[in-house]
């Protein structure tokens, strides 16, 4: 015999709780070279990584003096897209600027 409508009221279907994890984060790194102009690096930082001129200049000096600098921290997909854009614009403008990512 099937249950009546009254017997079903008040029951709630539940699922076991799934663990929700935050996505992994990655640092976008700019690497120094002897050919890419400082002005171009600042422009990349301002336009692709949304940095102010003063912050972009500081990061550019880190890249120049230490060989590498952190342009930003993003999820994998966003970081990958920004790196591809950096490489595209650098090649289009005749620069060998290299950008990579490192998992945090």
CORTA-V837034 format. One record per pair of residues at least 24 apart in sequence whose C-alpha atoms are under 10 Angstrom apart, sorted by the first residue. I is the first residue (numbers start at 0). J is the second residue. D is the distance in whole Angstrom. If there is no record, write none. Layout:
I_J_D ; I_J_D
This chain:
21_74_10 ; 22_73_9 ; 22_74_7 ; 22_75_8 ; 23_73_8 ; 23_74_6 ; 23_75_7 ; 23_102_7 ; 23_103_7 ; 24_72_6 ; 24_73_5 ; 24_74_5 ; 24_75_6 ; 24_76_10 ; 24_77_10 ; 24_78_9 ; 24_100_10 ; 24_101_9 ; 24_102_6 ; 24_103_6 ; 25_71_8 ; 25_72_5 ; 25_73_5 ; 25_74_6 ; 25_75_6 ; 25_76_10 ; 25_77_9 ; 25_78_7 ; 25_79_9 ; 25_99_10 ; 25_100_6 ; 25_101_5 ; 25_102_4 ; 25_103_5 ; 26_68_10 ; 26_69_6 ; 26_70_7 ; 26_71_6 ; 26_72_4 ; 26_73_7 ; 26_74_9 ; 26_75_9 ; 26_78_8 ; 26_99_8 ; 26_100_5 ; 26_101_5 ; 26_102_6 ; 26_103_7 ; 27_68_8 ; 27_69_6 ; 27_70_5 ; 27_71_5 ; 27_72_6 ; 27_73_8 ; 27_74_10 ; 27_75_10 ; 27_77_10 ; 27_78_6 ; 27_79_8 ; 27_81_8 ; 27_82_7 ; 27_98_7 ; 27_99_6 ; 27_100_5 ; 27_101_7 ; 27_102_9 ; 28_62_9 ; 28_67_6 ; 28_68_6 ; 28_69_5 ; 28_70_6 ; 28_71_8 ; 28_72_9 ; 28_78_10 ; 28_82_9 ; 28_97_8 ; 28_98_5 ; 28_99_5 ; 28_100_6 ; 28_101_7 ; 29_58_9 ; 29_59_9 ; 29_61_10 ; 29_62_7 ; 29_63_10 ; 29_66_8 ; 29_67_6 ; 29_68_5 ; 29_69_6 ; 29_70_7 ; 29_71_10 ; 29_82_9 ; 29_85_9 ; 29_96_8 ; 29_97_6 ; 29_98_5 ; 29_99_7 ; 29_100_9 ; 30_59_10 ; 30_61_10 ; 30_62_6 ; 30_63_8 ; 30_65_9 ; 30_66_6 ; 30_67_5 ; 30_68_7 ; 30_69_9 ; 30_95_10 ; 30_96_7 ; 30_97_5 ; 30_98_6 ; 30_99_8 ; 31_59_9 ; 31_60_10 ; 31_61_9 ; 31_62_5 ; 31_63_6 ; 31_64_8 ; 31_65_8 ; 31_66_5 ; 31_67_6 ; 31_68_8 ; 31_95_10 ; 31_96_7 ; 31_97_8 ; 31_98_9 ; 32_62_9 ; 32_63_8 ; 32_66_8 ; 32_67_10 ; 32_94_9 ; 32_95_7 ; 32_96_7 ; 32_97_8 ; 33_63_9 ; 33_94_10 ; 33_95_9 ; 33_96_9 ; 34_93_9 ; 34_94_7 ; 34_95_7 ; 34_96_8 ; 35_89_8 ; 35_92_9 ; 35_93_8 ; 35_94_5 ; 35_95_6 ; 35_96_6 ; 35_97_10 ; 36_94_8 ; 36_96_9 ; 37_62_10 ; 37_63_8 ; 39_88_10 ; 39_89_8 ; 39_92_9 ; 39_94_9 ; 39_96_9 ; 40_85_9 ; 40_89_9 ; 40_94_10 ; 40_96_8 ; 43_70_9 ; 43_81_10 ; 43_84_9 ; 43_85_7 ; 43_88_8 ; 43_89_9 ; 44_70_7 ; 44_71_9 ; 44_85_9 ; 45_70_10 ; 46_85_10 ; 47_80_10 ; 47_81_7 ; 47_82_9 ; 47_84_8 ; 47_85_7 ; 48_72_10 ; 48_78_10 ; 48_81_8 ; 48_82_10 ; 48_85_10 ; 67_97_10 ; 67_98_9 ; 67_99_10 ; 68_98_10 ; 69_98_10 ; 69_99_10 ; 69_100_9 ; 69_101_10 ; 70_98_9 ; 70_99_10 ; 70_100_10 ; 71_100_10 ; 72_100_9 ; 72_101_9 ; 72_102_9 ; 72_103_9 ; 73_100_9 ; 73_102_10 ; 73_103_10 ; 74_102_9 ; 75_100_8 ; 75_101_10 ; 75_102_9
